[in-house]
Amino acid sequence: MTGAARSTIARGIRDLDAGTDVVGSSRVRAVGGGRKKVEDTDPGLLGALDGLIEPGTRGDPESPLRWTTKSTRNLARELTGLGHPVSHSVVALILKDQGYSLQGTRKKLEGAQHPDRDAQFRHIHDEVVEALGAGEPVISIDTKKKELVGRFTQAGREWRPAGSPEDVQTYDFPSLAEGKAIPYGVYDVADDSAWVSVGVDHDTSVFAVATIQTWWERMGRERYPHAHRLVITADGGGSNGHRPWLWKHELARLAAVTGLDIVVSHYPPGTSRRIQWRPLPSF
């Protein structure tokens, strides 16, 4: 009638005769019953898993897994290959019990710093202060994030009627874009003003110097009619880096056209461009 085995029914009768609270209990098995945890039956599993997740050296070519491919399925596959058969769902449970969680990367490391890093900043500071004191123009230049032109999703929100968000493309493939916008900015430190040129081709040294020349013709010349020197601060990479010869060639051309002595100071590596020029404290 029940479809259960006679032995099971017999055990149930014995439990009832012994006064065991079968009805009110939430347990299905007796204490200690059921399959043991895989980490209990395989003592070396946890050590092997930890070795895959946190190898001695990140990116070590001798490590079975690269740190960028640490999915539960890849971990389970590698553990099985190491003699610890386990499923990806069990790996997820073990990781959760061990305090692991899914995490992205965090921008924090800037690399080694040059021993003369402070002296470099002080040199740039003194150069800028001297130019500002003499009434000469000082500009900070940089290329900003390139953007695809078209109906693509962007970060941020705007006020619209409820339930009617702006419709954009599902995908942001470059082939679907009408073009690419490359903003290049020139910030006038003394005047607290800026000029931005938007290119549609490539971020090149020619484009960078052309933007500086446009700023000078549209804004700088009027602001500094008696200027003899132009001081430029910039980071050390990209189209205005310290290596491209074309950047230096175009600056020489600009100096010949404008008659200005052009001085370029590059920030040390790993430096943010968000710098405010203020007098140094006295010690």
Secondary structure, 3 states (H helix, E strand, C coil): CCCCCHHHHHHHHHHHHCCCCCCCCCCCCCCCCCCCCHHHHCCCHHHHHHHHHCCCCCCCCCCCCCHHHCCHHHHHHHHHHCCCCCCHHHHHHHHHHCCCCCCCCCCCCCCCCCCCHHHHHHHHHHHHHHHHHCCCCEEEEEECCCEEECCCCCCCCCCCCCCCCCCCCCCCCHHHCCEEEEEEEEEECCCCEEEEEEECCCCCHHHHHHHHHHHHHHHHHHHCCCCCEEEEEECCCHHHCCCCHHHHHHHHHHHHHHCCEEEEEECCCCCCCCCCCCCCCCC
